[in-house]
Amino acid sequence: MHKAQALAIHCIDLRFQKMIDDDLKKRGLFGKFDRISWAGASKDLRDVKNNAAISLKLHNPDEVLIYEHEDCGAYGKDNSEKTHKNNAQKLADALKKIKPSLKVEILIATFNGIKPLE
């Protein structure tokens, strides 16, 4: 089995890719994580959870970083931080049911940087 330190889940939006990669490098995770890039990040709970479950099974990461982002086209008009937080929390809860010891961090990429999504 190949061991990943983390699993990063983020949107496909090209505007935030470098910022997310830089954040992963800053955390010392670059090259040591699995990545799921999905339109809307956590918006499509079932499909993203199923893909994440494969990472958890095959590469056993101890941590998941969920990167939401502002101005997300996949969300359409309901693009509030509250909606992003609610969806990301549902995904976090679903992943912790698969692996209870999992550390999950929910973040939002903004045009001014990445911050915790609270």
Chimera marker file (.cmm) of the C-alpha trace (Angstrom):
<marker_set name="trace">
<marker id="1" x="0.000" y="0.000" z="0.000" r="1" g="1" b="0" radius="0.5"/>
<marker id="2" x="1.175" y="3.510" z="-0.793" r="1" g="1" b="0" radius="0.5"/>
<marker id="3" x="0.634" y="5.856" z="2.156" r="1" g="1" b="0" radius="0.5"/>
<marker id="4" x="-0.589" y="9.401" z="1.525" r="1" g="1" b="0" radius="0.5"/>
<marker id="5" x="-0.187" y="12.011" z="4.233" r="1" g="1" b="0" radius="0.5"/>
<marker id="6" x="-3.315" y="13.834" z="3.110" r="1" g="1" b="0" radius="0.5"/>
<marker id="7" x="-6.160" y="14.029" z="0.651" r="1" g="1" b="0" radius="0.5"/>
<marker id="8" x="-6.858" y="17.420" z="-0.944" r="1" g="1" b="0" radius="0.5"/>
<marker id="9" x="-10.330" y="18.042" z="-2.358" r="1" g="1" b="0" radius="0.5"/>
<marker id="10" x="-10.935" y="21.168" z="-4.407" r="1" g="1" b="0" radius="0.5"/>
<marker id="11" x="-12.841" y="22.602" z="-7.341" r="1" g="1" b="0" radius="0.5"/>
<marker id="12" x="-11.691" y="22.417" z="-10.948" r="1" g="1" b="0" radius="0.5"/>
<marker id="13" x="-11.564" y="26.228" z="-11.222" r="1" g="1" b="0" radius="0.5"/>
<marker id="14" x="-8.232" y="27.224" z="-12.753" r="1" g="1" b="0" radius="0.5"/>
<marker id="15" x="-8.188" y="30.578" z="-10.949" r="1" g="1" b="0" radius="0.5"/>
<marker id="16" x="-7.371" y="28.928" z="-7.623" r="1" g="1" b="0" radius="0.5"/>
<marker id="17" x="-5.028" y="26.078" z="-8.641" r="1" g="1" b="0" radius="0.5"/>
<marker id="18" x="-1.724" y="27.860" z="-7.980" r="1" g="1" b="0" radius="0.5"/>
<marker id="19" x="-2.978" y="29.206" z="-4.660" r="1" g="1" b="0" radius="0.5"/>
<marker id="20" x="-4.044" y="25.725" z="-3.521" r="1" g="1" b="0" radius="0.5"/>
<marker id="21" x="-0.790" y="24.158" z="-4.715" r="1" g="1" b="0" radius="0.5"/>
<marker id="22" x="1.189" y="26.854" z="-2.881" r="1" g="1" b="0" radius="0.5"/>
<marker id="23" x="-0.805" y="26.143" z="0.288" r="1" g="1" b="0" radius="0.5"/>
<marker id="24" x="-0.093" y="22.422" z="0.011" r="1" g="1" b="0" radius="0.5"/>
<marker id="25" x="3.623" y="23.162" z="-0.513" r="1" g="1" b="0" radius="0.5"/>
<marker id="26" x="3.635" y="25.473" z="2.515" r="1" g="1" b="0" radius="0.5"/>
<marker id="27" x="2.155" y="22.624" z="4.575" r="1" g="1" b="0" radius="0.5"/>
<marker id="28" x="4.912" y="20.275" z="3.398" r="1" g="1" b="0" radius="0.5"/>
<marker id="29" x="2.395" y="18.030" z="1.654" r="1" g="1" b="0" radius="0.5"/>
<marker id="30" x="3.226" y="18.528" z="-2.008" r="1" g="1" b="0" radius="0.5"/>
<marker id="31" x="3.950" y="15.147" z="-3.589" r="1" g="1" b="0" radius="0.5"/>
<marker id="32" x="2.604" y="13.383" z="-0.488" r="1" g="1" b="0" radius="0.5"/>
<marker id="33" x="-1.143" y="13.695" z="-1.029" r="1" g="1" b="0" radius="0.5"/>
<marker id="34" x="-3.981" y="12.359" z="-3.122" r="1" g="1" b="0" radius="0.5"/>
<marker id="35" x="-6.034" y="14.937" z="-5.011" r="1" g="1" b="0" radius="0.5"/>
<marker id="36" x="-9.671" y="15.094" z="-6.022" r="1" g="1" b="0" radius="0.5"/>
<marker id="37" x="-10.573" y="17.992" z="-8.287" r="1" g="1" b="0" radius="0.5"/>
<marker id="38" x="-14.336" y="18.179" z="-8.712" r="1" g="1" b="0" radius="0.5"/>
<marker id="39" x="-16.616" y="20.985" z="-9.909" r="1" g="1" b="0" radius="0.5"/>
<marker id="40" x="-17.940" y="22.586" z="-6.737" r="1" g="1" b="0" radius="0.5"/>
<marker id="41" x="-15.490" y="20.669" z="-4.486" r="1" g="1" b="0" radius="0.5"/>
<marker id="42" x="-17.896" y="19.248" z="-1.857" r="1" g="1" b="0" radius="0.5"/>
<marker id="43" x="-21.120" y="20.212" z="-3.659" r="1" g="1" b="0" radius="0.5"/>
<marker id="44" x="-21.722" y="16.746" z="-5.150" r="1" g="1" b="0" radius="0.5"/>
<marker id="45" x="-21.521" y="14.833" z="-1.872" r="1" g="1" b="0" radius="0.5"/>
<marker id="46" x="-22.139" y="11.301" z="-3.152" r="1" g="1" b="0" radius="0.5"/>
<marker id="47" x="-19.590" y="11.269" z="-5.969" r="1" g="1" b="0" radius="0.5"/>
<marker id="48" x="-16.874" y="13.136" z="-4.079" r="1" g="1" b="0" radius="0.5"/>
<marker id="49" x="-17.369" y="10.929" z="-1.010" r="1" g="1" b="0" radius="0.5"/>
<marker id="50" x="-17.118" y="7.784" z="-3.164" r="1" g="1" b="0" radius="0.5"/>
<marker id="51" x="-13.853" y="8.994" z="-4.718" r="1" g="1" b="0" radius="0.5"/>
<marker id="52" x="-12.489" y="10.017" z="-1.320" r="1" g="1" b="0" radius="0.5"/>
<marker id="53" x="-13.370" y="6.581" z="0.060" r="1" g="1" b="0" radius="0.5"/>
<marker id="54" x="-11.074" y="5.055" z="-2.564" r="1" g="1" b="0" radius="0.5"/>
<marker id="55" x="-8.207" y="7.272" z="-1.391" r="1" g="1" b="0" radius="0.5"/>
<marker id="56" x="-8.927" y="6.356" z="2.238" r="1" g="1" b="0" radius="0.5"/>
<marker id="57" x="-8.965" y="2.648" z="1.383" r="1" g="1" b="0" radius="0.5"/>
<marker id="58" x="-5.936" y="2.547" z="-0.900" r="1" g="1" b="0" radius="0.5"/>
<marker id="59" x="-3.649" y="5.263" z="0.488" r="1" g="1" b="0" radius="0.5"/>
<marker id="60" x="-4.916" y="5.732" z="4.059" r="1" g="1" b="0" radius="0.5"/>
<marker id="61" x="-4.347" y="9.498" z="4.507" r="1" g="1" b="0" radius="0.5"/>
<marker id="62" x="-4.586" y="10.827" z="8.059" r="1" g="1" b="0" radius="0.5"/>
<marker id="63" x="-5.861" y="14.230" z="7.007" r="1" g="1" b="0" radius="0.5"/>
<marker id="64" x="-8.265" y="15.730" z="4.475" r="1" g="1" b="0" radius="0.5"/>
<marker id="65" x="-8.154" y="19.327" z="3.281" r="1" g="1" b="0" radius="0.5"/>
<marker id="66" x="-11.383" y="20.509" z="1.676" r="1" g="1" b="0" radius="0.5"/>
<marker id="67" x="-10.826" y="23.694" z="-0.340" r="1" g="1" b="0" radius="0.5"/>
<marker id="68" x="-13.995" y="25.531" z="-1.267" r="1" g="1" b="0" radius="0.5"/>
<marker id="69" x="-13.672" y="28.832" z="-3.169" r="1" g="1" b="0" radius="0.5"/>
<marker id="70" x="-15.537" y="32.063" z="-3.651" r="1" g="1" b="0" radius="0.5"/>
<marker id="71" x="-17.307" y="32.886" z="-6.927" r="1" g="1" b="0" radius="0.5"/>
<marker id="72" x="-17.867" y="29.194" z="-7.725" r="1" g="1" b="0" radius="0.5"/>
<marker id="73" x="-19.809" y="28.694" z="-10.943" r="1" g="1" b="0" radius="0.5"/>
<marker id="74" x="-20.901" y="25.182" z="-9.922" r="1" g="1" b="0" radius="0.5"/>
<marker id="75" x="-22.924" y="26.737" z="-7.095" r="1" g="1" b="0" radius="0.5"/>
<marker id="76" x="-24.685" y="29.268" z="-9.292" r="1" g="1" b="0" radius="0.5"/>
<marker id="77" x="-26.617" y="31.863" z="-7.298" r="1" g="1" b="0" radius="0.5"/>
<marker id="78" x="-26.373" y="30.041" z="-3.938" r="1" g="1" b="0" radius="0.5"/>
<marker id="79" x="-22.670" y="30.758" z="-3.545" r="1" g="1" b="0" radius="0.5"/>
<marker id="80" x="-22.540" y="31.958" z="0.070" r="1" g="1" b="0" radius="0.5"/>
<marker id="81" x="-19.815" y="30.940" z="2.495" r="1" g="1" b="0" radius="0.5"/>
<marker id="82" x="-22.577" y="29.398" z="4.615" r="1" g="1" b="0" radius="0.5"/>
<marker id="83" x="-23.625" y="27.091" z="1.755" r="1" g="1" b="0" radius="0.5"/>
<marker id="84" x="-20.013" y="26.119" z="1.056" r="1" g="1" b="0" radius="0.5"/>
<marker id="85" x="-19.437" y="25.456" z="4.777" r="1" g="1" b="0" radius="0.5"/>
<marker id="86" x="-22.602" y="23.336" z="5.089" r="1" g="1" b="0" radius="0.5"/>
<marker id="87" x="-21.668" y="21.168" z="2.092" r="1" g="1" b="0" radius="0.5"/>
<marker id="88" x="-18.052" y="20.807" z="3.192" r="1" g="1" b="0" radius="0.5"/>
<marker id="89" x="-19.148" y="19.856" z="6.716" r="1" g="1" b="0" radius="0.5"/>
<marker id="90" x="-21.479" y="17.164" z="5.326" r="1" g="1" b="0" radius="0.5"/>
<marker id="91" x="-18.551" y="15.751" z="3.361" r="1" g="1" b="0" radius="0.5"/>
<marker id="92" x="-16.259" y="15.944" z="6.403" r="1" g="1" b="0" radius="0.5"/>
<marker id="93" x="-18.831" y="14.108" z="8.541" r="1" g="1" b="0" radius="0.5"/>
<marker id="94" x="-19.290" y="11.404" z="5.878" r="1" g="1" b="0" radius="0.5"/>
<marker id="95" x="-15.525" y="10.848" z="5.626" r="1" g="1" b="0" radius="0.5"/>
<marker id="96" x="-15.140" y="10.648" z="9.414" r="1" g="1" b="0" radius="0.5"/>
<marker id="97" x="-17.734" y="7.848" z="9.392" r="1" g="1" b="0" radius="0.5"/>
<marker id="98" x="-15.412" y="5.926" z="7.070" r="1" g="1" b="0" radius="0.5"/>
<marker id="99" x="-12.291" y="6.730" z="9.144" r="1" g="1" b="0" radius="0.5"/>
<marker id="100" x="-13.140" y="8.152" z="12.583" r="1" g="1" b="0" radius="0.5"/>
<marker id="101" x="-9.547" y="9.234" z="13.335" r="1" g="1" b="0" radius="0.5"/>
<marker id="102" x="-9.431" y="11.432" z="10.213" r="1" g="1" b="0" radius="0.5"/>
<marker id="103" x="-8.474" y="15.075" z="10.699" r="1" g="1" b="0" radius="0.5"/>
<marker id="104" x="-10.498" y="17.275" z="8.331" r="1" g="1" b="0" radius="0.5"/>
<marker id="105" x="-9.775" y="20.937" z="7.659" r="1" g="1" b="0" radius="0.5"/>
<marker id="106" x="-12.319" y="23.045" z="5.772" r="1" g="1" b="0" radius="0.5"/>
<marker id="107" x="-10.859" y="26.020" z="3.922" r="1" g="1" b="0" radius="0.5"/>
<marker id="108" x="-12.009" y="28.617" z="1.420" r="1" g="1" b="0" radius="0.5"/>
<marker id="109" x="-9.852" y="30.080" z="-1.316" r="1" g="1" b="0" radius="0.5"/>
<marker id="110" x="-10.633" y="33.738" z="-1.884" r="1" g="1" b="0" radius="0.5"/>
<marker id="111" x="-9.103" y="36.171" z="-4.314" r="1" g="1" b="0" radius="0.5"/>
<marker id="112" x="-7.098" y="37.440" z="-1.300" r="1" g="1" b="0" radius="0.5"/>
<marker id="113" x="-5.827" y="34.061" z="-0.113" r="1" g="1" b="0" radius="0.5"/>
<marker id="114" x="-6.881" y="30.901" z="1.692" r="1" g="1" b="0" radius="0.5"/>
<marker id="115" x="-8.511" y="30.967" z="5.114" r="1" g="1" b="0" radius="0.5"/>
<marker id="116" x="-10.421" y="28.575" z="7.375" r="1" g="1" b="0" radius="0.5"/>
<marker id="117" x="-14.098" y="28.385" z="6.455" r="1" g="1" b="0" radius="0.5"/>
<marker id="118" x="-15.888" y="29.082" z="9.705" r="1" g="1" b="0" radius="0.5"/>
<link id1="1" id2="2" r="1" g="1" b="0" radius="0.2"/>
<link id1="2" id2="3" r="1" g="1" b="0" radius="0.2"/>
<link id1="3" id2="4" r="1" g="1" b="0" radius="0.2"/>
<link id1="4" id2="5" r="1" g="1" b="0" radius="0.2"/>
<link id1="5" id2="6" r="1" g="1" b="0" radius="0.2"/>
<link id1="6" id2="7" r="1" g="1" b="0" radius="0.2"/>
<link id1="7" id2="8" r="1" g="1" b="0" radius="0.2"/>
<link id1="8" id2="9" r="1" g="1" b="0" radius="0.2"/>
<link id1="9" id2="10" r="1" g="1" b="0" radius="0.2"/>
<link id1="10" id2="11" r="1" g="1" b="0" radius="0.2"/>
<link id1="11" id2="12" r="1" g="1" b="0" radius="0.2"/>
<link id1="12" id2="13" r="1" g="1" b="0" radius="0.2"/>
<link id1="13" id2="14" r="1" g="1" b="0" radius="0.2"/>
<link id1="14" id2="15" r="1" g="1" b="0" radius="0.2"/>
<link id1="15" id2="16" r="1" g="1" b="0" radius="0.2"/>
<link id1="16" id2="17" r="1" g="1" b="0" radius="0.2"/>
<link id1="17" id2="18" r="1" g="1" b="0" radius="0.2"/>
<link id1="18" id2="19" r="1" g="1" b="0" radius="0.2"/>
<link id1="19" id2="20" r="1" g="1" b="0" radius="0.2"/>
<link id1="20" id2="21" r="1" g="1" b="0" radius="0.2"/>
<link id1="21" id2="22" r="1" g="1" b="0" radius="0.2"/>
<link id1="22" id2="23" r="1" g="1" b="0" radius="0.2"/>
<link id1="23" id2="24" r="1" g="1" b="0" radius="0.2"/>
<link id1="24" id2="25" r="1" g="1" b="0" radius="0.2"/>
<link id1="25" id2="26" r="1" g="1" b="0" radius="0.2"/>
<link id1="26" id2="27" r="1" g="1" b="0" radius="0.2"/>
<link id1="27" id2="28" r="1" g="1" b="0" radius="0.2"/>
<link id1="28" id2="29" r="1" g="1" b="0" radius="0.2"/>
<link id1="29" id2="30" r="1" g="1" b="0" radius="0.2"/>
<link id1="30" id2="31" r="1" g="1" b="0" radius="0.2"/>
<link id1="31" id2="32" r="1" g="1" b="0" radius="0.2"/>
<link id1="32" id2="33" r="1" g="1" b="0" radius="0.2"/>
<link id1="33" id2="34" r="1" g="1" b="0" radius="0.2"/>
<link id1="34" id2="35" r="1" g="1" b="0" radius="0.2"/>
<link id1="35" id2="36" r="1" g="1" b="0" radius="0.2"/>
<link id1="36" id2="37" r="1" g="1" b="0" radius="0.2"/>
<link id1="37" id2="38" r="1" g="1" b="0" radius="0.2"/>
<link id1="38" id2="39" r="1" g="1" b="0" radius="0.2"/>
<link id1="39" id2="40" r="1" g="1" b="0" radius="0.2"/>
<link id1="40" id2="41" r="1" g="1" b="0" radius="0.2"/>
<link id1="41" id2="42" r="1" g="1" b="0" radius="0.2"/>
<link id1="42" id2="43" r="1" g="1" b="0" radius="0.2"/>
<link id1="43" id2="44" r="1" g="1" b="0" radius="0.2"/>
<link id1="44" id2="45" r="1" g="1" b="0" radius="0.2"/>
<link id1="45" id2="46" r="1" g="1" b="0" radius="0.2"/>
<link id1="46" id2="47" r="1" g="1" b="0" radius="0.2"/>
<link id1="47" id2="48" r="1" g="1" b="0" radius="0.2"/>
<link id1="48" id2="49" r="1" g="1" b="0" radius="0.2"/>
<link id1="49" id2="50" r="1" g="1" b="0" radius="0.2"/>
<link id1="50" id2="51" r="1" g="1" b="0" radius="0.2"/>
<link id1="51" id2="52" r="1" g="1" b="0" radius="0.2"/>
<link id1="52" id2="53" r="1" g="1" b="0" radius="0.2"/>
<link id1="53" id2="54" r="1" g="1" b="0" radius="0.2"/>
<link id1="54" id2="55" r="1" g="1" b="0" radius="0.2"/>
<link id1="55" id2="56" r="1" g="1" b="0" radius="0.2"/>
<link id1="56" id2="57" r="1" g="1" b="0" radius="0.2"/>
<link id1="57" id2="58" r="1" g="1" b="0" radius="0.2"/>
<link id1="58" id2="59" r="1" g="1" b="0" radius="0.2"/>
<link id1="59" id2="60" r="1" g="1" b="0" radius="0.2"/>
<link id1="60" id2="61" r="1" g="1" b="0" radius="0.2"/>
<link id1="61" id2="62" r="1" g="1" b="0" radius="0.2"/>
<link id1="62" id2="63" r="1" g="1" b="0" radius="0.2"/>
<link id1="63" id2="64" r="1" g="1" b="0" radius="0.2"/>
<link id1="64" id2="65" r="1" g="1" b="0" radius="0.2"/>
<link id1="65" id2="66" r="1" g="1" b="0" radius="0.2"/>
<link id1="66" id2="67" r="1" g="1" b="0" radius="0.2"/>
<link id1="67" id2="68" r="1" g="1" b="0" radius="0.2"/>
<link id1="68" id2="69" r="1" g="1" b="0" radius="0.2"/>
<link id1="69" id2="70" r="1" g="1" b="0" radius="0.2"/>
<link id1="70" id2="71" r="1" g="1" b="0" radius="0.2"/>
<link id1="71" id2="72" r="1" g="1" b="0" radius="0.2"/>
<link id1="72" id2="73" r="1" g="1" b="0" radius="0.2"/>
<link id1="73" id2="74" r="1" g="1" b="0" radius="0.2"/>
<link id1="74" id2="75" r="1" g="1" b="0" radius="0.2"/>
<link id1="75" id2="76" r="1" g="1" b="0" radius="0.2"/>
<link id1="76" id2="77" r="1" g="1" b="0" radius="0.2"/>
<link id1="77" id2="78" r="1" g="1" b="0" radius="0.2"/>
<link id1="78" id2="79" r="1" g="1" b="0" radius="0.2"/>
<link id1="79" id2="80" r="1" g="1" b="0" radius="0.2"/>
<link id1="80" id2="81" r="1" g="1" b="0" radius="0.2"/>
<link id1="81" id2="82" r="1" g="1" b="0" radius="0.2"/>
<link id1="82" id2="83" r="1" g="1" b="0" radius="0.2"/>
<link id1="83" id2="84" r="1" g="1" b="0" radius="0.2"/>
<link id1="84" id2="85" r="1" g="1" b="0" radius="0.2"/>
<link id1="85" id2="86" r="1" g="1" b="0" radius="0.2"/>
<link id1="86" id2="87" r="1" g="1" b="0" radius="0.2"/>
<link id1="87" id2="88" r="1" g="1" b="0" radius="0.2"/>
<link id1="88" id2="89" r="1" g="1" b="0" radius="0.2"/>
<link id1="89" id2="90" r="1" g="1" b="0" radius="0.2"/>
<link id1="90" id2="91" r="1" g="1" b="0" radius="0.2"/>
<link id1="91" id2="92" r="1" g="1" b="0" radius="0.2"/>
<link id1="92" id2="93" r="1" g="1" b="0" radius="0.2"/>
<link id1="93" id2="94" r="1" g="1" b="0" radius="0.2"/>
<link id1="94" id2="95" r="1" g="1" b="0" radius="0.2"/>
<link id1="95" id2="96" r="1" g="1" b="0" radius="0.2"/>
<link id1="96" id2="97" r="1" g="1" b="0" radius="0.2"/>
<link id1="97" id2="98" r="1" g="1" b="0" radius="0.2"/>
<link id1="98" id2="99" r="1" g="1" b="0" radius="0.2"/>
<link id1="99" id2="100" r="1" g="1" b="0" radius="0.2"/>
<link id1="100" id2="101" r="1" g="1" b="0" radius="0.2"/>
<link id1="101" id2="102" r="1" g="1" b="0" radius="0.2"/>
<link id1="102" id2="103" r="1" g="1" b="0" radius="0.2"/>
<link id1="103" id2="104" r="1" g="1" b="0" radius="0.2"/>
<link id1="104" id2="105" r="1" g="1" b="0" radius="0.2"/>
<link id1="105" id2="106" r="1" g="1" b="0" radius="0.2"/>
<link id1="106" id2="107" r="1" g="1" b="0" radius="0.2"/>
<link id1="107" id2="108" r="1" g="1" b="0" radius="0.2"/>
<link id1="108" id2="109" r="1" g="1" b="0" radius="0.2"/>
<link id1="109" id2="110" r="1" g="1" b="0" radius="0.2"/>
<link id1="110" id2="111" r="1" g="1" b="0" radius="0.2"/>
<link id1="111" id2="112" r="1" g="1" b="0" radius="0.2"/>
<link id1="112" id2="113" r="1" g="1" b="0" radius="0.2"/>
<link id1="113" id2="114" r="1" g="1" b="0" radius="0.2"/>
<link id1="114" id2="115" r="1" g="1" b="0" radius="0.2"/>
<link id1="115" id2="116" r="1" g="1" b="0" radius="0.2"/>
<link id1="116" id2="117" r="1" g="1" b="0" radius="0.2"/>
<link id1="117" id2="118" r="1" g="1" b="0" radius="0.2"/>
</marker_set>
